Amino acid sequence: MTVTITRQDIQNGKRGSATDCPVALALRRVLNVPVEVWSYQAVLVEPGGRRVVPLPLDVRDFVRRFDTGVIRKATCPSLTFELDEGCPVTVSGYDEVE
């Protein structure tokens, strides 16, 4: 699946935020599910459970550079990447609260 981090995603993105960084905003817009982005992976919260998706190297670099302030929001161009399917995460009994 092709995902584009738009200039609007970059402008609205929050540095250091797993849920509101530009990558998370782009994934949420394209996939329409809650997303958490960490330094090397995204966690997609889908109706059937969670799915962990590895991020391409250029996106990992983007996340690091965005979070540390190297990337300036005003001048950063959009970025397009291919997202792999990832793998489902099994929920253990410890994760469920009754």
C-alpha positions as CSV (number, residue, x, y, z in Angstrom):
1,M,0.0,0.0,0.0
2,T,1.3,3.4,-0.9
3,V,1.2,6.1,1.8
4,T,2.1,9.8,1.3
5,I,3.0,12.0,4.3
6,T,1.6,15.3,3.0
7,R,2.9,18.8,3.8
8,Q,-0.4,19.2,5.8
9,D,0.5,16.1,7.8
10,I,4.0,17.6,8.5
11,Q,2.5,21.0,9.4
12,N,0.0,19.4,11.8
13,G,2.3,16.8,13.2
14,K,3.5,16.9,16.8
15,R,7.2,16.2,17.6
16,G,7.7,13.2,19.9
17,S,4.0,12.1,19.6
18,A,3.3,8.4,18.8
19,T,-0.3,9.2,17.8
20,D,0.0,12.7,16.3
21,C,3.3,12.7,14.4
22,P,3.2,13.2,10.6
23,V,3.5,9.5,9.9
24,A,0.7,8.6,12.3
25,L,-1.5,11.3,10.8
26,A,-0.8,10.0,7.3
27,L,-1.5,6.3,8.2
28,R,-4.6,7.2,10.1
29,R,-5.9,9.2,7.1
30,V,-5.2,6.4,4.7
31,L,-6.2,3.4,6.9
32,N,-8.9,5.0,9.0
33,V,-7.8,3.2,12.2
34,P,-6.0,4.4,15.3
35,V,-2.2,4.3,14.9
36,E,0.9,4.5,17.1
37,V,4.2,5.2,15.4
38,W,7.5,4.3,17.2
39,S,11.0,4.7,15.9
40,Y,11.0,1.6,13.6
41,Q,7.4,0.4,13.5
42,A,3.7,1.4,13.4
43,V,1.0,-0.3,15.5
44,L,-2.4,-0.3,13.8
45,V,-5.4,-0.8,16.1
46,E,-7.8,-2.6,13.9
47,P,-11.3,-4.1,14.7
48,G,-9.8,-7.6,14.9
49,G,-6.8,-6.7,17.0
50,R,-3.5,-5.0,16.6
51,R,-1.1,-5.3,13.7
52,V,2.6,-4.3,13.9
53,V,4.0,-2.9,10.6
54,P,7.8,-2.3,10.1
55,L,8.6,1.2,8.8
56,P,10.9,1.6,5.7
57,L,14.3,3.0,6.5
58,D,13.6,6.4,5.0
59,V,10.5,6.7,7.1
60,R,12.5,5.7,10.3
61,D,15.0,8.4,9.4
62,F,12.2,10.9,8.9
63,V,10.7,10.1,12.3
64,R,14.1,10.5,14.0
65,R,14.9,13.8,12.2
66,F,11.3,15.2,12.7
67,D,11.3,14.3,16.5
68,T,14.8,15.9,17.1
69,G,13.9,19.1,15.2
70,V,16.3,18.6,12.3
71,I,13.3,18.7,9.9
72,R,11.8,22.2,9.7
73,K,8.0,22.0,9.2
74,A,7.9,25.0,6.9
75,T,10.3,23.6,4.3
76,C,9.9,19.9,4.5
77,P,8.5,18.3,1.3
78,S,6.0,15.4,1.3
79,L,7.3,11.8,1.5
80,T,5.7,8.7,-0.2
81,F,6.5,5.2,0.9
82,E,5.2,1.6,0.6
83,L,3.7,0.0,3.7
84,D,4.1,-3.7,4.2
85,E,1.3,-5.8,5.6
86,G,2.9,-6.4,8.9
87,C,1.9,-9.1,11.3
88,P,-1.0,-9.5,13.8
89,V,-0.2,-9.2,17.5
90,T,-1.7,-11.9,19.8
91,V,-3.4,-10.4,22.8
92,S,-2.5,-12.2,26.0
93,G,-4.8,-12.6,28.9
94,Y,-2.8,-10.0,30.8
95,D,-3.9,-7.3,28.3
96,E,-7.6,-7.8,28.8
97,V,-9.3,-6.1,31.7
98,E,-12.6,-7.4,33.0
